[in-house]
Amino acid sequence: MSNSLSAAPSRKQAPLWLWPLLWGALLLISVVAMAAAEPLFRWIEPDARQVIYARADFYVLLGRHLLVVGVAAVVTIVVGVLAGVLVTRQRGRDFLPLVGQLASLGQTFPPVAVLALAVPALGFGTLPIIVALVLYGLLPIVRNTLTGLQGVDSDIKTAAHAMGMTPIQILRQVELPLAAPVILAGVRTSVTINIATAALGATVGASNLGDPIIAGIVNGNMAYVVQGALTIALLALSVDSLFEILQRQLRSRLSS
């Protein structure tokens, strides 16, 4: 009886890493062995001379895609969290509506429009798509940072102040840890959206997993489009499932 009870928690925890492992394995297979699926893609495009995108290796495109999304995510997290922290302080509360409006404005303009405006100023390449991703990914992080920090119980902050903690210590040791699950949910949304949006970088010379999609659209080859879209979808699912684990761990740590 005791053995069965002790085994129960492990059975419940086993699926925690199941989905990241599954999606990650499928992603690895797709980028390494895409050519092995040629019969399937030949069925999609029976009249095409070539059905496997071969201008660049898929693992190279994946690395470039991750680099663009990663750089944009770091910038967006720093800017978004910092903005949320500043406008929830006493001296910055007057700027709260402005920051909210600016973050919302970033998602009002579609990334294609941002690219059209950024390319003349920044030129073709990686930088325009990073700018577009940063602007497009700010809103979820700013919004969740504000929600998380404003949701911290004022009694907890008062107790921390009574213990002699400085405002900076209260922010670092009390507010941010308590708001972390909500902030992480915003980061998760931002990064997941930008994994798909980054494919637009292929239109401005930023080579990534969007290359097969754009090449397929231009050449009328649906097999290319499916290969690019499938790899991006598997990447998004892999990253999203990792964020799910991080959120669960944060919630369990706060509740313990």
N, C-alpha and C positions, 0 to 999 in steps of 0.2 A: 504493500500500500504506500509506504513512504517513498519507495523507489519510483512509483508511478507519479506521485505528487512532485517529486524533485525533477522528474523528466518533463513535466508539463511546461514550465517556463521556457526550457530550451526549445521545445517544439513551437512555442509561440514566437520566440525570437528568431528562429531559423529563417523565416521568409523575409527578414529585414533586409538582408543583402542579396536576396534572390533576384529582384528586378534589376538592380544595377549590374549584377553579374550577367544576367540574361541579355539585357540591352547592350552592354559593353561587348559581350562575345559576338553578338550579331553584327555590331558595328565593326569589330575587328575583321570578321569574316568578309563583310561587304567591301572593305577597303583593300584587303589583301587578295581576295579570290573573286573579284568581280568578273573576271574573264571566264570563270568556271560556269557562270550562269548565262553564257552566250546563247544556248538553245532557248532559254526562256525569253530573252530579249529579241531573239530572231523571230519568235512567235509574235511579239508585239510589233516589230517592224520587218515583215518578211521580204520586202522589196529593197531594203536599205543595203548598200554595199558593206557598210561597217556598222555594227550595232553596239560595240563596246567603246566607250569614250577612251581614247588613247593619247590625247595630246599631253597629258600629264598623269602621273600615278595618283591614284585616289588617296593614298596615305600622305602624299605631299600636299594635295589640296586640303585634306583634313587638318594637317598641321598649320597651314596658312589660315584656315578658317578659325581654328582655335586661338591663334595668335591675335587676330583682329578682334574676336569676341572677348578674349581675355583682357587685352589692353583697354577696350571700351568699358568693360565691366569694372576694372580697377578705378578708372577715372570717374565713372558714374557713381560708384560706391563712395569714393572720397568726397566728391562734390555734393552728392545727395545727402549723405549722413551729416556732413559738416554744415550744410545749409539748414537741415532740420534741427540740428543742435543749436545753431546760432539764433534762430528765430523763436526758439522756446526758452531762451534766456531772457531775463528781465529787460536788458538793454536792446534786445533785438525783436521784441514782440511787435513793434510797429511795422516791421517788414514782413510779418507772417502772410498777409494777403498777397503781397507782391511776389514772394517766393512761390506760393501756391499757383498763382496765375502764370508765372514764367515756366514752371514745370509743366503745367497743363498745355501751355503754348507749344512746348516741344513735341507733344503728341498730336497737336492739331494739324501740323504740317506733316504730310506723309514723307517717308525717307527719300522717295524719288525726288520730291520737290527740294528737299535739303541738299541732295546730291547735285541737282541742277544748279543750285545757287553756290555750292561749295567748289565745284570743279573749276569755274573761271578764276576763283581766288586762290585755290590750293593746288590746282592741276590734277591730272589723272594719277591714280594709284591708291594706296591704302589710306592715306590721311583723310580724304573726303568721307569714306564710309565709316571711319572711326568717329568723326564729328557727327555724322548722321545717327549712329548708334548711341552715342552719348546723349544727344538731345532727345532721342526717342525713348531711351531707357531711364531717364531721370524721374519721371512722374511716379512710377510705383515705389521707388526708393524714398523719394521725398515724402510722399503721402504716408507710407508706412512708418517712416522715422518719426513724423509728427504724431501719428496715431499712437505709436509705442511709447514715446516720451510723455505725451500728454495723458496717457493711461496709467502712468505710475502713481500709486496712491500718495496723496500729499502727506498723509500721516507718516508714511515711511520716510519721506524726505525730511519731515520735521524731526523725527526721531534721530535720523542720521546727523542733522545739524546740531541737535542737543548733545550728541556724543562728541562734538568738537570737530566734526569733519568739515573741510572747506568745500566751497561750491564745486571746485574741480574734482575733489575726491568723491563727492556725492554723485557727480555725473559719471565718473569712471567706475566706481565701485557699487553704485546702487541703480542709477537710472538706466545706463546703457545695458548692463546685464539683464535687468528686468524687461527692457524693451527689445532685447536681441531676437527673440522668436518672431516678433512682428516685423522687425527690420529685415530679418532673413527671408521672410515670406515675400517682401517687396523685391529683394535681390533676386530671389528665385524667379519671380514673374519677369523681371527686367532681362535677366540673362537668357531665359528660355525664349522670350520673344525675339531677342536680338540674334539668337542662333539662326533663326529662320530669316530675319531681316538682312543679315550679313550677306546673304546670297546676292543681293542687289549690287554688292561691290564688284561683281564680275562685269557689270555694265560700264564701269569707269576704270577698268584696268587693274583692279585689286583681285588677283587670281585666288580663288577659293572654291568651295564646293558648289558655288553658283555657276562655275564655268560650264559644266555639262548641261545645266538647265538652259542657259543662254544659247549655247551651241545647238542644243536640240530645237529650241524655238526658231532660231535663225535658219537652220537647215531642214526643218520639218521632220526631225527624227525624235519620235516620242520615246524611244529607248534611252537616249541620252537624258531626257528630262526625268524619266523614272529613276535612273541611276543617281542623279544628283539629289532629287527629292527624297529618295529612300535613305540615302546616307545622312542627309540633314535631319530627317525625322528620327533616325536611330540615335544620332548625336544628341538631339534635344531630349529624347526619352531617357538616355543614359544620364545626362546632367541633371534632369529634373528628378530622377529617382535618387540621385546622390543628395540633392537638396532636401528631399523628403526625409532621408535618414538623419541629416544634420538637424532638421527641425524637431524631429522626435527626440533626439538626444538632448537638445536644449530644453525642450519642455519637461523631459523626465528629470533633468538636472535641477531645474527650478522648482519642481514639485517635491523633490526629495529633501 
